[in-house]
Each structure stands twice: as structure tokens, then as C-alpha cells.
Amino acid sequence: MIEGSAGTDAKVRVIISSRDQNNIFNTIGVSEDIIEASWQALSDSFQYKLAMKKEQAEA
């Protein structure tokens, strides 16, 4: 029997596809908690976009 409080220690992977005017990119979050995995993927998508924007500005 599985204890409800212990869980199964399974991990969930969340993939978010984002796009701007020119690009489509995917970010991934992995955690035992789906909310945490979703937050990781969403946060990474913003960070990626900002890094790309900075890179383009410096070029």
C-alpha cells in the first residue's frame, strides 16, 4: 500500500512552447510537484527571451 503523504516519488516534466515574431522555443521544467515544474519552465522561457533580446542588442 502506498502512503498518501509519501507519494510515489514520480517526477513530472512540463514543456512550454513559446514564440515571438521570429522564433519558437521550448523550455522544460522537471519536479515531483507539477506546479514547481510548470514554474521552472515558465521562468526559463522568460529568462531565455530576455537573454536573446540582450544578445541581439549587443550585436
N, C-alpha and C positions, 0 to 999 in steps of 0.2 A: 504494500500500500504506500502511496506517495503522500507525504505530509503536505497539506495545503500551504503552510507557511514556508516550507523549504523550497518548493517549486521543483522544476526538473533541471535547472541549470542550463537550459537550452538558450541559445543566442538567436537573436533576430537580426536580419540585415535589411536596412532600408536604403533604397536607391532613389535619389531625386534627380530628375532631368530638368535642367534649366536652359533658358535660351535668352539671347539678346538679339540685336539686329543682325549680327553676322555669325554667331556661333551657337552651338548646342553643346552643353557639357553635363556630365553626370557626377554626382557626389554620393558617397556611401557612408552610412553610419552603422556600427555594429555594437550591440549591447544585449544584456539579458533583459533589459527594460525597453519596450518599444518606443516609449516617449523619449528616453535618452538617445536611442539610435536615431530617431527622427530629428531630434535637436542637433545631433552631431552632423548629420547630412545637410540639414538646412544651414547651420552655421558655416560649414565648409563651403557651401555654394556661394554665400555672401563673401567669404574671405577670398575665394578663388576669383570672383568677379572683380573685387577691389584690387587684387594683385595684378590681374590682367590690365585693368584700367591704368594703374600706376606704371606698369611696364610700357604701355602704349604712349603714355605721356612723356616718359623719359626717352623714348626713341626718336 
